[in-house]
Amino acid sequence: LNLGLLVCIECSGIHRQIGVHISKVRSLTLDTRVWSSKGTVHMFEHIGNSVSNALWEANATARDKPAPGAALAEKERFVR
């Protein structure tokens, strides 16, 4: 939650496998208590994926980042 970005279901699974001591993921549909706070929703609206990606993927090239339709193994390599 603290990064303010959304990931696909496949990438969320990869992040969960890494472990909660490294990466924490919340579900948009299952973790409804998280989204009841207007402050949380406001943060996501203002940070968003573009701002977060500019920070966390600053050193990644377009060739490094897998396309949405990429194989799961390729996405896992990128996340780890």
Backbone as CSV, one residue per row, in Angstrom:
resi,resn,N_x,N_y,N_z,CA_x,CA_y,CA_z,C_x,C_y,C_z
1,LEU,0.800,-1.202,0.000,0.000,0.000,0.000,0.841,1.264,0.000
2,ASN,1.955,1.210,0.642,2.755,2.425,0.785,3.388,2.898,-0.517
3,LEU,3.387,2.074,-1.550,3.960,2.506,-2.829,2.914,3.129,-3.742
4,GLY,1.652,2.879,-3.479,0.580,3.507,-4.231,0.475,3.073,-5.671
5,LEU,0.681,1.781,-5.953,0.541,1.317,-7.328,-0.256,0.027,-7.406
6,LEU,-0.758,-0.244,-8.592,-1.540,-1.447,-8.846,-0.752,-2.385,-9.747
7,VAL,-0.842,-3.687,-9.466,-0.190,-4.700,-10.289,-1.212,-5.746,-10.701
8,CYS,-0.914,-6.453,-11.764,-1.814,-7.497,-12.255,-1.818,-8.677,-11.293
9,ILE,-2.753,-9.572,-11.466,-2.902,-10.731,-10.592,-1.661,-11.631,-10.633
10,GLU,-1.049,-11.781,-11.800,0.154,-12.614,-11.903,1.312,-12.004,-11.116
11,CYS,1.539,-10.711,-11.287,2.639,-10.044,-10.576,2.367,-9.989,-9.081
12,SER,1.106,-9.862,-8.684,0.808,-9.869,-7.249,1.159,-11.224,-6.646
13,GLY,0.926,-12.298,-7.381,1.308,-13.626,-6.913,2.813,-13.765,-6.747
14,ILE,3.559,-13.197,-7.680,5.030,-13.227,-7.591,5.490,-12.466,-6.350
15,HIS,4.895,-11.298,-6.112,5.257,-10.507,-4.940,4.910,-11.247,-3.649
16,ARG,3.789,-11.939,-3.635,3.418,-12.708,-2.440,4.410,-13.840,-2.182
17,GLN,4.920,-14.459,-3.235,5.887,-15.550,-3.081,7.207,-15.060,-2.499
18,ILE,7.555,-13.821,-2.752,8.795,-13.252,-2.229,8.755,-13.231,-0.704
19,GLY,7.581,-12.970,-0.148,7.415,-12.932,1.304,6.998,-11.563,1.795
20,VAL,6.162,-11.560,2.822,5.637,-10.290,3.334,6.703,-9.444,4.022
21,HIS,7.827,-10.030,4.362,8.905,-9.238,4.963,9.613,-8.379,3.916
22,ILE,9.351,-8.652,2.644,9.965,-7.888,1.550,8.916,-7.115,0.752
23,SER,7.800,-7.768,0.442,6.794,-7.156,-0.417,5.390,-7.484,0.096
24,LYS,4.575,-6.459,0.290,3.209,-6.659,0.772,2.229,-6.266,-0.332
25,VAL,1.245,-7.122,-0.548,0.257,-6.906,-1.608,-1.132,-6.976,-0.992
26,ARG,-2.009,-6.105,-1.428,-3.400,-6.126,-0.994,-4.292,-6.327,-2.212
27,SER,-5.389,-7.018,-2.009,-6.348,-7.269,-3.078,-7.366,-6.137,-3.137
28,LEU,-7.716,-5.734,-4.355,-8.739,-4.695,-4.512,-10.113,-5.193,-4.098
29,THR,-10.366,-6.483,-4.260,-11.695,-7.024,-3.970,-11.799,-7.745,-2.625
30,LEU,-10.728,-8.367,-2.158,-10.794,-9.142,-0.920,-10.456,-8.327,0.328
31,ASP,-9.565,-7.385,0.229,-9.132,-6.591,1.378,-9.904,-5.271,1.444
32,THR,-11.218,-5.382,1.592,-12.083,-4.197,1.503,-11.847,-3.193,2.622
33,ARG,-11.413,-3.639,3.792,-11.170,-2.701,4.898,-10.069,-1.703,4.553
34,VAL,-9.106,-2.143,3.777,-8.002,-1.257,3.377,-8.528,-0.090,2.557
35,TRP,-9.503,-0.356,1.699,-9.980,0.648,0.755,-11.105,1.503,1.321
36,SER,-11.499,1.276,2.573,-12.569,2.079,3.161,-12.073,3.460,3.584
37,SER,-10.762,3.604,3.703,-10.188,4.892,4.092,-10.086,5.813,2.879
38,LYS,-10.665,7.001,2.991,-10.585,7.964,1.892,-9.147,8.408,1.659
39,GLY,-8.340,8.414,2.722,-6.938,8.797,2.587,-6.170,7.820,1.711
40,THR,-6.458,6.525,1.850,-5.783,5.509,1.038,-6.156,5.674,-0.428
41,VAL,-7.432,5.827,-0.698,-7.891,6.008,-2.079,-7.297,7.289,-2.653
42,HIS,-7.278,8.341,-1.872,-6.702,9.623,-2.313,-5.227,9.455,-2.668
43,MET,-4.483,8.712,-1.832,-3.064,8.481,-2.091,-2.872,7.766,-3.432
44,PHE,-3.681,6.722,-3.686,-3.561,5.979,-4.934,-3.899,6.850,-6.137
45,GLU,-4.876,7.707,-5.987,-5.256,8.592,-7.084,-4.144,9.594,-7.408
46,HIS,-3.404,10.030,-6.407,-2.380,11.044,-6.629,-0.998,10.485,-6.926
47,ILE,-0.676,9.327,-6.379,0.622,8.726,-6.695,0.498,7.980,-8.007
48,GLY,-0.300,6.938,-8.022,-0.544,6.175,-9.243,0.678,5.452,-9.776
49,ASN,0.461,4.619,-10.772,1.522,3.802,-11.347,2.582,4.619,-12.080
50,SER,2.209,5.694,-12.729,3.188,6.479,-13.488,4.270,7.043,-12.576
51,VAL,3.871,7.629,-11.471,4.838,8.213,-10.538,5.669,7.112,-9.892
52,SER,5.002,6.052,-9.445,5.715,4.944,-8.804,6.686,4.272,-9.762
53,ASN,6.257,4.032,-10.987,7.139,3.395,-11.975,8.341,4.270,-12.297
54,ALA,8.144,5.573,-12.328,9.274,6.480,-12.600,10.349,6.337,-11.533
55,LEU,9.934,6.058,-10.310,10.895,5.877,-9.226,11.477,4.472,-9.209
56,TRP,10.622,3.454,-9.166,11.066,2.076,-8.962,11.654,1.435,-10.206
57,GLU,11.338,1.960,-11.374,11.866,1.403,-12.621,12.794,2.388,-13.318
58,ALA,13.342,3.309,-12.569,14.178,4.362,-13.155,15.370,3.804,-13.926
59,ASN,15.929,2.706,-13.469,17.105,2.132,-14.126,16.765,0.997,-15.087
60,ALA,15.499,0.677,-15.214,15.083,-0.397,-16.129,14.920,0.160,-17.538
61,THR,15.380,-0.596,-18.505,15.165,-0.196,-19.903,13.853,-0.800,-20.386
62,ALA,13.354,-0.299,-21.484,12.125,-0.847,-22.060,12.301,-2.327,-22.379
63,ARG,13.519,-2.720,-22.706,13.802,-4.127,-23.015,13.723,-5.001,-21.757
64,ASP,14.042,-4.428,-20.595,14.003,-5.170,-19.333,12.583,-5.464,-18.871
65,LYS,11.697,-4.499,-19.028,10.345,-4.606,-18.505,9.483,-5.507,-19.399
66,PRO,8.886,-6.553,-18.813,8.062,-7.458,-19.621,6.745,-6.802,-20.041
67,ALA,6.262,-7.187,-21.192,4.977,-6.709,-21.698,3.854,-7.383,-20.911
68,PRO,2.660,-6.811,-20.898,1.552,-7.427,-20.164,1.293,-8.886,-20.550
69,GLY,1.513,-9.247,-21.785,1.266,-10.619,-22.231,2.466,-11.544,-22.111
70,ALA,3.527,-11.092,-21.448,4.756,-11.880,-21.324,4.513,-13.132,-20.478
71,ALA,5.395,-14.100,-20.651,5.308,-15.345,-19.888,5.524,-15.052,-18.404
72,LEU,4.930,-15.875,-17.552,5.048,-15.698,-16.114,6.504,-15.715,-15.660
73,ALA,7.314,-16.578,-16.246,8.732,-16.663,-15.873,9.456,-15.351,-16.155
74,GLU,9.107,-14.690,-17.243,9.736,-13.408,-17.587,9.330,-12.330,-16.585
75,LYS,8.062,-12.332,-16.183,7.598,-11.370,-15.174,8.273,-11.626,-13.835
76,GLU,8.433,-12.894,-13.475,9.066,-13.237,-12.212,10.535,-12.779,-12.200
77,ARG,11.222,-12.954,-13.308,12.614,-12.504,-13.409,12.704,-10.994,-13.180
78,PHE,11.779,-10.250,-13.743,11.788,-8.794,-13.604,11.500,-8.369,-12.163
79,VAL,10.515,-9.003,-11.541,10.122,-8.630,-10.177,11.234,-8.944,-9.184
80,ARG,11.861,-10.093,-9.338,12.916,-10.483,-8.389,14.171,-9.698,-8.671
